[in-house]
Amino acid sequence: MTITLSDIDTLVLKPFQNHRQLSMKESETLTLELLALLCDDHVDSGVTLKYIARLITPDTYDDLIEERNLNHLCGYPLCHRPPERHSQHSDLTVHHGSTGIMASQHNDAIIKRFLWENNPYAYLSKFCSKFHFRCSQFYQVQLSEEALFSRTGIHLINDKLEKNGAVTSGVSHLEQYNVTLFEDLLREKSSEEDIKSLIVGLKKLGLHTSSSGEAENAEDKLLEDELSQWLGEIKIVEESNPPLLGDLQRER
């Protein structure tokens, strides 16, 4: 099923409406229920994904990506497609003897992280395309690291008001959990200068990986080309009205 705001209210938030502050135990239970819901299918709209942002942390989002991948879904919650490449866990496994298991598991984690960080196409084992990888990155870096039990009132259904297709809150402090979606931001950029300003913004968010001047310039040019391509594809999608975003040209 496609996951809606109503599903989140009914299946996840409804049991926690008795008070404005969640206990640590309640926040853990809510998080598990939310992950269980989101790992099996995609959300219906950007509005729903933006609302989810107030209920999760960057670490929770990492867990969600992993759970969705286990179910053969792209890590980006708005997408219903599978990852472009199935993760071959056996390729990343180092075999050990019967001793030193904990140390070996730690070494495995280091090796897997190294392979991930040094494989330019590693994202394709978690996402359907580079576009949704970027969308996911952009979403995650905006998530608050504040523990869920410290977020007063974020789980209360009656505090959520829907107006003109957007979710707003009657409680101003909830605005700190608002996020912008990468695809929405890209739609607003139409000129070369807009694209360049977006690249500067992505750098400030830490989505650039190169540190040397020459490599950074090359990455800037690649990202500029990608943004221009994605912008064109979004316009084509909106004009012809097929399923939104998930069917953009996949990077192979």
Secondary structure as UniProt FT lines:
FT   HELIX           5..8
FT   HELIX           9..13
FT   HELIX           14..16
FT   HELIX           24..38
FT   HELIX           46..52
FT   HELIX           53..55
FT   HELIX           58..70
FT   TURN            71..72
FT   TURN            77..78
FT   HELIX           89..92
FT   HELIX           101..118
FT   TURN            120..121
FT   HELIX           122..125
FT   HELIX           130..140
FT   TURN            141..142
FT   HELIX           148..150
FT   TURN            152..155
FT   HELIX           157..159
FT   STRAND          160..163
FT   TURN            164..165
FT   STRAND          166..169
FT   HELIX           172..177
FT   HELIX           182..187
FT   HELIX           192..204
FT   TURN            205..206
FT   HELIX           213..240
FT   TURN            244..247
//
